């Protein structure tokens, strides 16, 4: 047995995905836009497991509108299911507050106007079936904490052992720690069609010795970032495809610890160390690197990986089409949430 071998969880072990026609719509909004995306979660968030799933958020609950922090907090912390529409900017006080989201919630921006300024969201252990979609979440930087962001843990979205979460079509930027922190065995997570821009610690995954989590990360645009793009530690099955990393100074996709990763058809432009592993398994195929730099001796392929299609179907776009595709379709969209 090679030292980088990791446990693999099969579709059978996770539970078969529900048929697409049987899925309830996860959020209000347009159906597929030119076939590029759907209003239903895909990837690992679309599967059943741990007694939950597929991910539908607040579908079936009341559809409400929040225009203040008090309203938003009341809805996202409630026991019952809600689809919470955010039609404008909600300023969060005190700065860095992370609203605690309960299970069976959708928080969705209306068109391109929905924003959370000065705070974010926290999903605690046991929280499941949550959708955060079509929002701009921004601006908790603390100048006195530059450049390390170690004193103020102000994330856009933090998850600690949550499951069945879909983070889709958001712009996340300028937060004083992570844009996304997926911690402590958070699983059945899909992160898709987001813009993760202008940040130091972009997307951290791990903080656990267990190798059980399942994640899909696709069609995300990482731009003007430093580290954790993502740094993915101890993930049983990690599928990253059609992502665009641009102007990343420390490192790109780091398949860390004993993670089992597949990276497909992604585009890396002016990235230092676009993708690599040390002890994990990493299969990369169809990726494009442009004006990138590499440290000597990096391991960019190792082990057998896994076949994502053993778990779900997905569409791969050509890597060279990814920059223009994401410049148009990533981040909040006018057709979503309206």
Buried (B, 14 or more C-beta within 10 A) or exposed (E): EEEBBBEBBEEEEBBEBBEEEEBEBBBBBBEEBEEBBBBBBBBBBBBBBEEBBBBBBBBEBEBBBBEEBEBBBBBBEBEEBBBBBBBEBBEBEEBBBBBEBBBBBBBBBBBBBBBBBBBBBBBBEEBBBBBBBBBBBBBBBBEEBEEEBEEBBBBBBBBBBBBBBBBBBBBBBBBBBBBBBBBBBBBBBBBBBBBBBBBBBBBBBBBBEBBBBBBBBBBBBBBBBBBBBBBBBBBBBBBBBBBBBBBBBBBBBBBBBBBBBBBBBBBBBBBBBBBBBBBBBBBBEBBBBEEBEBEEEEBBBBBEBBEBEEBBEBEEBEBEEBBEBBBEBBBBBBBBBB
